Amino acid sequence: MQIKLLFLSMLLFFPLLGASAEQALEQLHAFLDRARTLRADFKQVAFDENGNAVQTSYGVFTLQRPGRFRWDYEKPFVQQIVSNSDKVWFYDADLEQVTVRKLDESIGSTPALLLSGKVSLEENFSIERQGRDGDLLWIRLLPRDQQSSFKYILIGMDHGVLAGMELSDNFGQLTRIYFSNVRTNVQIDPAQFEFIAPEGTDIFQE
């Protein structure tokens, strides 16, 4: 299902320079410590193994720590990824299908769950401080699990606020996500993280 690929391959790349590297990790830790909830608009660009942009998507990302997150893809296709700390639902409106999976360690090291506070940075990743590119400070996360489906994650911080991410997977695909209008510690209804399939939707349990 297309939405699974979008979920497992989330995320931003720029040439990385070597100054103020320690600040990036400090900013990320501080951001994760203080942001109990988050809502942001996002633009996601997926690239194929030849570096060609194959799809650009737009939507809203919502987070409530610990362990709850929601990606609402609004354009060009309506898709949703919803997690409530126990399960994750992948919903494709055009296909009228939803896949339900247990939120286990195989998904647990992915970027969305990393931001949700369910995954320890130091326990799950080797951290390389990448430095500054323009206004953004960057760090690179390399998964310690050799069975991970991706090679690395880049996280960019802009004056202490999450600004972008990039993921490179083991299939040669690259995904970049650009965040904007980031709002933290906003009031969020916990019911947003409970998915109810529309009538007529085919449901697959994995």
C-alpha positions as CSV (number, residue, x, y, z in Angstrom):
1,M,0.0,0.0,0.0
2,Q,1.4,3.4,-1.0
3,I,0.7,4.9,2.4
4,K,2.9,2.4,4.1
5,L,5.8,3.5,2.0
6,L,5.1,7.2,2.9
7,F,5.1,6.3,6.6
8,L,8.2,4.2,6.6
9,S,10.1,6.6,4.4
10,M,9.4,10.0,5.9
11,L,11.6,12.8,5.5
12,L,15.0,16.6,4.3
13,F,18.4,17.0,2.9
14,F,20.7,19.9,2.3
15,P,24.6,20.1,2.2
16,L,25.6,20.0,5.8
17,L,28.3,22.2,7.2
18,G,30.3,21.6,10.4
19,A,29.8,24.5,12.8
20,S,27.8,24.6,16.1
21,A,27.1,20.9,15.8
22,E,26.5,20.3,19.5
23,Q,23.7,22.8,19.6
24,A,21.6,20.7,17.2
25,L,21.4,17.8,19.6
26,E,20.8,20.1,22.5
27,Q,17.9,21.8,20.7
28,L,16.4,18.5,19.7
29,H,16.5,17.2,23.3
30,A,15.0,20.4,24.6
31,F,12.3,20.4,22.0
32,L,11.3,16.8,22.7
33,D,11.3,17.6,26.5
34,R,9.0,20.6,26.3
35,A,6.7,19.7,23.4
36,R,4.0,17.6,24.9
37,T,1.7,18.2,21.9
38,L,2.5,19.5,18.4
39,R,0.6,20.5,15.3
40,A,2.2,21.5,12.0
41,D,1.6,21.7,8.3
42,F,3.9,19.6,6.2
43,K,5.1,19.2,2.7
44,Q,6.5,15.7,1.9
45,V,8.6,15.0,-1.2
46,A,9.4,11.4,-2.2
47,F,12.3,10.6,-4.5
48,D,13.1,7.4,-6.4
49,E,16.5,5.7,-6.5
50,N,17.6,8.0,-9.4
51,G,16.9,11.1,-7.4
52,N,13.7,12.0,-9.3
53,A,10.8,13.5,-7.3
54,V,8.0,11.1,-7.8
55,Q,5.3,12.5,-5.5
56,T,4.7,15.7,-3.4
57,S,2.1,15.5,-0.7
58,Y,0.7,18.1,1.7
59,G,-1.1,17.8,5.0
60,V,-1.1,18.2,8.7
61,F,0.9,16.4,11.4
62,T,-0.5,16.1,14.9
63,L,1.4,14.7,17.9
64,Q,0.5,14.0,21.6
65,R,3.2,12.5,23.7
66,P,3.8,9.8,24.6
67,G,3.1,7.6,21.6
68,R,0.2,9.3,19.8
69,F,0.5,10.8,16.4
70,R,-1.5,11.5,13.3
71,W,-0.6,12.3,9.6
72,D,-3.4,13.7,7.6
73,Y,-2.5,13.7,3.9
74,E,-4.8,16.1,2.2
75,K,-3.2,16.5,-1.3
76,P,-2.9,15.0,-3.9
77,F,-4.6,12.0,-2.2
78,V,-6.5,11.7,1.1
79,Q,-4.6,9.3,3.3
80,Q,-4.3,9.0,7.1
81,I,-1.8,7.4,9.5
82,V,-3.1,7.3,13.0
83,S,-1.4,5.8,16.2
84,N,-2.7,5.7,19.7
85,S,0.4,4.1,21.4
86,D,-0.8,0.5,20.8
87,K,-1.9,0.3,17.1
88,V,-1.4,2.2,13.9
89,W,-3.9,2.5,11.1
90,F,-3.0,3.2,7.5
91,Y,-6.0,4.5,5.6
92,D,-6.3,5.2,1.9
93,A,-9.6,6.9,1.0
94,D,-9.3,6.2,-2.7
95,L,-8.8,2.5,-2.2
96,E,-11.3,2.4,0.6
97,Q,-8.8,0.3,2.6
98,V,-7.3,0.4,6.0
99,T,-4.5,-1.7,7.3
100,V,-4.1,-2.1,11.1
101,R,-0.8,-3.1,12.6
102,K,0.6,-3.4,16.1
103,L,2.9,-0.6,17.0
104,D,5.9,-2.8,17.8
105,E,9.7,-2.3,17.6
106,S,9.7,-2.7,13.8
107,I,7.7,0.5,13.5
108,G,9.0,1.9,16.8
109,S,12.3,3.2,15.4
110,T,10.6,5.3,12.7
111,P,10.7,9.1,12.8
112,A,7.1,9.7,13.8
113,L,7.4,7.5,16.9
114,L,10.8,9.0,17.7
115,L,9.2,12.4,18.0
116,S,6.3,10.9,20.0
117,G,8.7,10.0,22.9
118,K,8.3,6.3,22.6
119,V,11.8,5.8,21.3
120,S,15.1,6.7,23.0
121,L,17.5,8.5,20.8
122,E,20.7,7.2,22.4
123,E,19.4,3.6,22.8
124,N,18.2,3.2,19.2
125,F,20.5,5.4,17.2
126,S,24.1,6.4,16.8
127,I,24.1,10.2,16.6
128,E,26.3,12.2,14.4
129,R,26.3,16.0,14.8
130,Q,26.2,17.5,11.3
131,G,26.4,21.2,12.0
132,R,24.7,24.2,10.4
133,D,23.2,24.8,7.0
134,G,21.8,28.3,6.7
135,D,19.5,28.9,9.6
136,L,19.1,25.2,10.4
137,L,21.2,23.0,12.7
138,W,21.3,19.3,11.7
139,I,22.0,16.0,13.3
140,R,22.1,12.5,11.6
141,L,20.6,9.4,13.3
142,L,22.0,6.0,12.3
143,P,19.8,3.1,13.4
144,R,21.6,0.6,15.7
145,D,19.3,-2.2,14.5
146,Q,20.9,-3.8,11.5
147,Q,17.5,-5.0,10.4
148,S,16.2,-1.5,10.1
149,S,14.4,-0.6,6.9
150,F,16.3,2.7,6.6
151,K,19.9,3.9,6.5
152,Y,19.7,7.2,8.3
153,I,17.4,10.1,9.5
154,L,18.4,13.7,9.4
155,I,16.7,16.2,11.7
156,G,16.9,19.9,11.2
157,M,16.2,22.4,14.0
158,D,15.4,26.1,13.5
159,H,16.1,28.1,16.6
160,G,14.8,25.2,18.8
161,V,11.9,24.3,16.6
162,L,11.5,21.2,14.4
163,A,11.9,22.4,10.8
164,G,12.7,19.3,8.6
165,M,13.5,15.7,8.4
166,E,14.9,13.3,5.8
167,L,15.0,9.5,5.6
168,S,17.0,7.3,3.3
169,D,15.8,3.7,3.1
170,N,17.5,0.5,2.0
171,F,15.6,0.5,-1.3
172,G,17.4,3.7,-2.6
173,Q,14.4,5.9,-1.9
174,L,14.6,9.3,-0.2
175,T,11.9,11.2,1.5
176,R,12.0,14.8,2.7
177,I,9.5,16.5,5.0
178,Y,9.3,20.3,5.5
179,F,7.4,21.5,8.5
180,S,5.8,24.9,8.8
181,N,3.4,26.7,11.2
182,V,4.7,24.5,14.0
183,R,2.6,25.0,17.2
184,T,3.6,23.2,20.4
185,N,1.6,22.5,23.6
186,V,-1.7,23.3,21.9
187,Q,-4.9,21.7,23.2
188,I,-5.6,18.4,21.3
189,D,-8.6,16.1,21.7
190,P,-7.3,12.6,22.4
191,A,-10.1,11.2,20.3
192,Q,-8.2,12.4,17.2
193,F,-5.9,9.4,17.8
194,E,-8.7,6.8,17.6
195,F,-9.4,5.7,14.1
196,I,-12.9,4.6,13.0
197,A,-13.1,3.2,9.5
198,P,-15.7,4.7,7.3
199,E,-18.6,2.4,6.3
200,G,-17.7,0.1,3.4
201,T,-13.9,0.2,4.1
202,D,-12.0,-3.0,3.7
203,I,-10.0,-3.7,6.9
204,F,-6.8,-5.7,6.9
205,Q,-5.1,-6.8,10.2
206,E,-1.4,-7.6,10.2
